[in-house]
């Protein structure tokens, strides 16, 4: 099944996939990749991100199974956003101040493909130790 996701720096060595940082009642925090059935819905979501002064993402078509396999291996969640659903998806109001990728930043060339961590939100008051923990786990994916 093909789905649409948001990619930052598409076509570069510094590509990043858009994720949303979520929490559960126990306080655990996980990244979630949004997979849109509709290209129009994904484009609207990308425009809403831009309106919140977030970097401009590109809508890319991908295989849902590949994204799910990546999520399972990386400990991420995913959510399929159905076309024409009653679910209204809006970006979180708070974005991270600094991402683990930077637009047009240089990266080390490797033979492995990787997706860069890019949550669209995290509370501004989140302790640095939590961010460091997330960063270490994601660096282990490289």
N, C-alpha and C positions, 0 to 999 in steps of 0.2 A: 504494500500500500504506500502510495506517495503522500507525503505531508510537506508542509511548509514551515521552516524555522527561520529565525533571525540570526544573521551572521554579521559580525563586525570585521572590518578589514578584509572583506571577501576577496579571494584570489591572491592574497599575499601570504608570506611566511608567518604572519602574525594574526592569522584568523582566530576569531573567538566566537563561540556560540552563546547566545543570550540565555541566561538562566535566571530563575527567581529563587531567592533564599527563603525557605519556609521553615516553620517551627512546629513542633507538636506539643501536646500538653506536658510532656516530660521535660521540655526544654531543649530537646535535640534539634539541631539545625541541619537541614539538607538542601541541596540545590535541586531545582526542578526545571527540566527543559520543556517548554511549551511547544507542542506540535499542532499546527493548525490544519484542518482539512481543507479550508478555503484560503486561496491566495489573497483574496480581498480582505478577509479577516486579519491575516498576518500583516498585510500592508497597513491596515488601519491601526493595528497595535504598534507597528514601527513608527507611524506618524505620531501616535500619542507619546512614545518614548522621546522622539525629537522635540515635541512640545514641552517636555519636562527638562530640556537642556541635556539630554543624554546623547551619546554619540549616535550618528546616523547608521542604522543597520540596513543590511540588504536582505530581502526575502529570497530564500533559496529552497528549491525542492530537494527533498532527500527521501530515502527509504526509511519508513517507520521502524522496521525490524532492526536496521543498523543502529538507529538512535537508541532503541530499547536495549540492544546488546551493549552499547557503550555505557548507558546509564547503569545497567546491572554491574558491569565491571568496575565502574568508577564510584559506585555507591550513590548515584543520583536517582532522583525520581523523574517521572515524565507524566505529562498530562496531555491527552488528546482533546483538542478543542473542536467539537463538531461544527460543521457548517450549518448556518441558520439555527443554531441552538438558542435557547432562551438564556443561556449563560452569557453574561456580559463580562468580558475579560478586559480589565483595565490595568495598566502598570501600577505598581506600588508608588506611593507618593514620595518615598525616600529612596534615593539611589546611593550607591557607594561613592565615596569621594574619590577614591583611587582604586582602579581595577588592577588585576594581575597582568593585564596586557595594556598597552598604550597605543593609541592610533599612530601608525607609521613608525613604531619603535622597532629597533633592530632586534632580531632574535638569532640564536645560534642555529645553524642549519644542521638538521639531523636526518637520518634515513627513515625515521619513524614519523607517522602522521600523528598529530595530537590535536585535541580541542582545548582551548584555553578557557579557564574559569572566568566567568563574567556575570556575577549576579546583578540583577537590576536593583536590588534593595538589600539594605541591612540597616538596623537602627543606628542612628548617629552615636548613641551612647554605648554601643557594643564594645566590650573590653578588647584591648589589643591582643590578649592571649587567645581569644577565640578566633580572631582573624589569623593570627600566626599558626594556629592549629590547622585551620582550613588551608592556608597557604602551603604548609608542609605536606598535607595529604595530597594536594593537587600537584605539587612538584614531584611527588613520588610517581605520578602518572606519566611523567615525561620520560 
